[in-house]
């Protein structure tokens, strides 16, 4: 059960980091789009 909990937590952290990175990339692309115009 302990291994399952650790695996679930690591998966949750990875998903959170991926979402954060995706949001930051989206913001950067939006800024670049505005600067291009």
N, CA, C and O atoms as a GROMACS GRO file, in nm:
protein
  148
    1UNK      N    1   0.084  -0.120   0.000
    1UNK     CA    2   0.000   0.000   0.000
    1UNK      C    3   0.088   0.126   0.000
    1UNK      O    4   0.054   0.226  -0.063
    2UNK      N    5   0.201   0.119   0.071
    2UNK     CA    6   0.290   0.236   0.078
    2UNK      C    7   0.343   0.270  -0.061
    2UNK      O    8   0.348   0.387  -0.099
    3UNK      N    9   0.383   0.167  -0.136
    3UNK     CA   10   0.439   0.190  -0.270
    3UNK      C   11   0.332   0.254  -0.359
    3UNK      O   12   0.363   0.344  -0.437
    4UNK      N   13   0.209   0.209  -0.346
    4UNK     CA   14   0.100   0.264  -0.427
    4UNK      C   15   0.081   0.412  -0.396
    4UNK      O   16   0.061   0.493  -0.487
    5UNK      N   17   0.087   0.447  -0.267
    5UNK     CA   18   0.069   0.587  -0.227
    5UNK      C   19   0.180   0.675  -0.283
    5UNK      O   20   0.155   0.784  -0.334
    6UNK      N   21   0.305   0.625  -0.273
    6UNK     CA   22   0.419   0.701  -0.325
    6UNK      C   23   0.405   0.719  -0.477
    6UNK      O   24   0.430   0.828  -0.529
    7UNK      N   25   0.365   0.614  -0.546
    7UNK     CA   26   0.348   0.621  -0.691
    7UNK      C   27   0.240   0.722  -0.727
    7UNK      O   28   0.256   0.798  -0.822
    8UNK      N   29   0.130   0.721  -0.651
    8UNK     CA   30   0.020   0.813  -0.677
    8UNK      C   31   0.064   0.958  -0.654
    8UNK      O   32   0.031   1.047  -0.732
    9UNK      N   33   0.140   0.979  -0.545
    9UNK     CA   34   0.188   1.115  -0.514
    9UNK      C   35   0.282   1.165  -0.622
    9UNK      O   36   0.271   1.279  -0.667
   10UNK      N   37   0.376   1.079  -0.665
   10UNK     CA   38   0.471   1.120  -0.768
   10UNK      C   39   0.397   1.151  -0.898
   10UNK      O   40   0.432   1.245  -0.968
   11UNK      N   41   0.295   1.072  -0.928
   11UNK     CA   42   0.215   1.095  -1.049
   11UNK      C   43   0.142   1.229  -1.039
   11UNK      O   44   0.136   1.304  -1.136
   12UNK      N   45   0.087   1.258  -0.920
   12UNK     CA   46   0.015   1.384  -0.899
   12UNK      C   47   0.109   1.503  -0.914
   12UNK      O   48   0.074   1.604  -0.976
   13UNK      N   49   0.231   1.492  -0.856
   13UNK     CA   50   0.329   1.600  -0.866
   13UNK      C   51   0.370   1.621  -1.011
   13UNK      O   52   0.380   1.734  -1.057
   14UNK      N   53   0.392   1.513  -1.083
   14UNK     CA   54   0.430   1.523  -1.225
   14UNK      C   55   0.320   1.592  -1.304
   14UNK      O   56   0.348   1.678  -1.388
   15UNK      N   57   0.195   1.554  -1.278
   15UNK     CA   58   0.083   1.615  -1.349
   15UNK      C   59   0.074   1.765  -1.318
   15UNK      O   60   0.048   1.846  -1.406
   16UNK      N   61   0.096   1.801  -1.191
   16UNK     CA   62   0.089   1.942  -1.152
   16UNK      C   63   0.199   2.022  -1.220
   16UNK      O   64   0.175   2.132  -1.271
   17UNK      N   65   0.321   1.967  -1.222
   17UNK     CA   66   0.433   2.036  -1.286
   17UNK      C   67   0.409   2.050  -1.436
   17UNK      O   68   0.438   2.154  -1.494
   18UNK      N   69   0.355   1.946  -1.498
   18UNK     CA   70   0.326   1.951  -1.641
   18UNK      C   71   0.223   2.059  -1.671
   18UNK      O   72   0.238   2.134  -1.767
   19UNK      N   73   0.119   2.067  -1.588
   19UNK     CA   74   0.015   2.168  -1.608
   19UNK      C   75   0.073   2.308  -1.592
   19UNK      O   76   0.041   2.398  -1.670
   20UNK      N   77   0.159   2.325  -1.491
   20UNK     CA   78   0.220   2.456  -1.467
   20UNK      C   79   0.308   2.496  -1.585
   20UNK      O   80   0.302   2.609  -1.633
   21UNK      N   81   0.389   2.402  -1.633
   21UNK     CA   82   0.478   2.429  -1.746
   21UNK      C   83   0.395   2.463  -1.870
   21UNK      O   84   0.428   2.556  -1.944
   22UNK      N   85   0.287   2.387  -1.892
   22UNK     CA   86   0.201   2.411  -2.009
   22UNK      C   87   0.141   2.551  -2.003
   22UNK      O   88   0.133   2.620  -2.104
   23UNK      N   89   0.098   2.593  -1.882
   23UNK     CA   90   0.039   2.726  -1.866
   23UNK      C   91   0.143   2.833  -1.893
   23UNK      O   92   0.114   2.933  -1.958
   24UNK      N   93   0.265   2.813  -1.843
   24UNK     CA   94   0.371   2.913  -1.864
   24UNK      C   95   0.406   2.924  -2.012
   24UNK      O   96   0.426   3.034  -2.064
   25UNK      N   97   0.414   2.811  -2.080
   25UNK     CA   98   0.444   2.811  -2.224
   25UNK      C   99   0.334   2.885  -2.299
   25UNK      O  100   0.361   2.961  -2.392
   26UNK      N  101   0.210   2.862  -2.259
   26UNK     CA  102   0.096   2.927  -2.324
   26UNK      C  103   0.108   3.079  -2.308
   26UNK      O  104   0.086   3.154  -2.404
   27UNK      N  105   0.143   3.125  -2.188
   27UNK     CA  106   0.158   3.268  -2.162
   27UNK      C  107   0.271   3.325  -2.246
   27UNK      O  108   0.259   3.433  -2.304
   28UNK      N  109   0.383   3.251  -2.253
   28UNK     CA  110   0.498   3.298  -2.332
   28UNK      C  111   0.459   3.311  -2.479
   28UNK      O  112   0.494   3.409  -2.544
   29UNK      N  113   0.386   3.212  -2.531
   29UNK     CA  114   0.344   3.217  -2.671
   29UNK      C  115   0.251   3.335  -2.693
   29UNK      O  116   0.259   3.402  -2.796
   30UNK      N  117   0.163   3.362  -2.597
   30UNK     CA  118   0.071   3.475  -2.610
   30UNK      C  119   0.149   3.606  -2.616
   30UNK      O  120   0.117   3.694  -2.696
   31UNK      N  121   0.251   3.620  -2.530
   31UNK     CA  122   0.332   3.742  -2.528
   31UNK      C  123   0.407   3.758  -2.660
   31UNK      O  124   0.412   3.867  -2.716
   32UNK      N  125   0.464   3.648  -2.710
   32UNK     CA  126   0.538   3.654  -2.836
   32UNK      C  127   0.444   3.693  -2.950
   32UNK      O  128   0.483   3.769  -3.039
   33UNK      N  129   0.322   3.641  -2.947
   33UNK     CA  130   0.224   3.673  -3.051
   33UNK      C  131   0.194   3.822  -3.051
   33UNK      O  132   0.182   3.884  -3.157
   34UNK      N  133   0.180   3.880  -2.932
   34UNK     CA  134   0.150   4.024  -2.923
   34UNK      C  135   0.269   4.106  -2.972
   34UNK      O  136   0.252   4.207  -3.041
   35UNK      N  137   0.390   4.063  -2.935
   35UNK     CA  138   0.510   4.137  -2.975
   35UNK      C  139   0.529   4.130  -3.126
   35UNK      O  140   0.576   4.226  -3.187
   36UNK      N  141   0.493   4.017  -3.187
   36UNK     CA  142   0.510   4.001  -3.331
   36UNK      C  143   0.423   4.102  -3.406
   36UNK      O  144   0.462   4.156  -3.509
   37UNK      N  145   0.303   4.126  -3.352
   37UNK     CA  146   0.212   4.220  -3.417
   37UNK      C  147   0.259   4.361  -3.386
   37UNK      O  148   0.197   4.458  -3.431
   0.00000   0.00000   0.00000
